[in-house]
Amino acid sequence: MRKAKVLRKIVFVAAVLTFALSRTASAHHSGAAYDMDYPQTLEGTVKTVNWTNPHITFVIEPDAKDGKPAETLVFEVSSPGVLTRSGWTKHSLQPGDHAVFHYAPLRDGRPGGFLMKVTLPDGKELSFSFSPTEQ
Amino acid sequence: MSVVSRAWAAPPDLDGVWLPDVKDQKRQEKENVPPWMPAVQPQIAHLAAEEKAGRPFLVLSHCLPHGMPSWMVITHNAFEWLTTPGRITLLGEVDGNRMRRIYTDGRPHPEDPDPTLHGHSIGHWEGDVLTVDTTAVAPQAYVAISEAVGVPNDGDMRIVERFHLAAANVLHDDLEITAPKVLTGPWKTTRIFRRYPDRHYEITEGECEQGDLVTGKDQFGNDIFVSHPQNPDGSVRTAK
C-alpha cells in the first residue's frame, strides 16, 4: 500500500529537526514530482510555517500511533500570492494547530507531499485555486 | 464641426490585477503544440517523458524571471497592468524583477540592444487592440509549454502580441512567437487572463531566493537572511 510505503520511508529526523523544519522548496516547478493519483490523508500538528516565496511549506508532525516516535513531513503548497487570493492568511495555519491534511505524496517516497486541502477541527477547510471561479 | 473617429477613442482600461487561466494553459499543452524543429523534438519528448515519470525538468529552478514568452504562456501567478503616459508596465508576482515595460511613446527598438529575459517591447493601439512587438530577448529565455517542458529560444526570437478584451474583465493575449532556432514557423497561441475588481486583489512581493534562505541574526543582533545548507531530510526540492 502506497501510504505504508511512504510511512516506512519516513526517517525520524529529530537530530536534524532544525534542518528539516527550515528547509523550503527552491524555485517553483512542475508538480510532477507529486503523485496526484494517490492522494493521502493524515492527521497531525503543524510544527513550522514557512510562509515564503516561491512556495509555502508546512512541516507537520503526524499524530503518534502505537507509541511510535513523532515523524515529520514537509508539505509544499502554492505561493503566498495564490493562497492570499484564495482566502488564506499567514495566520491560517500556525505552529501547534491540529488538522487533517490531504496531500499528494512525493513519488520518490521521501517524507513530504503537495498539500491539497486542510480540514480544521471546526470543520473549516483550507484549499486553494488559481482563480476564484474554481473555488 | 466635431469629428469622432475610432483612432481618437480612448483605449480600453486594462489597469488592474490579472490572473492567468491555468486550466487553459494545461489544455494547450496537448492541443496547441509549438512547431518544434526536428532537432528539438527529441528534447521535448524526453522532457515530457521525464515529467510523466515524476522527474520533471525544472524550467524555473534558477530563480530567474520566466522571461518572454514564458511569462505570458505558463505563469501561474497574477500580474498587475499599469498604464502611464508613454508606457505600459506589467509587474509580476514571484521571482524578483519580473517586469515588462511596453513603450507606447512611438520609439523604435534600439539599434544595438542588450538582450534581456523580457526583451524590448514597443506597443501601439489599433482601436481596442494593443499590438506589442518584442525583440532583443536573451537566447537563454525559454519557449516553454509548461514548468517542465520547454527549451531555450537560442536567439533571434520575435514575439508579436495583440492584447484585447474578450469581455469586460477577460483579457486575451494573442501571441505569435517566431523563434527560428527552435521552431519551424510562427507559433500562435492565445493566453487568457481575468481580473476580479470586486475582490480587490493585489500582487504580492515575491522573491524566489527567499526559498533558499532562513531568517537569522548577525553578530550585532540585526535581523538578516542567511543561506541554509542543503539537507537530505525534509526538503521538497527536486533534483534538476
Interface residues (C-beta under 8 A of the other chain):
Chain A: V11 V13 V16 F19 A20 L21 S22 R23 T24 A25 S26 A27 H28 H29 S30 G31 A32 A33 Y34 D35 T52 N53 P54 H55 T57 V59 T72 V74 E76 S78 S79 P80 G81 V82 T84 R85 L106 R107 D108 R110 P111 G112 F130 S131 P132 T133 E134
Chain B: L19 P20 D21 V22 K23 E51 K52 G54 R55 P56 F57 L58 V59 L60 S61 H62 C63 H76 N77 A78 E93 V94 D95 S146 E147 A148 R194 Y196 R199 Y201 E202 I203 T204 E205 G206 E207 C208 Q210 G211 D212 V214 H228 P229 Q230 N231 D233 G234 S235 V236 R237 T238
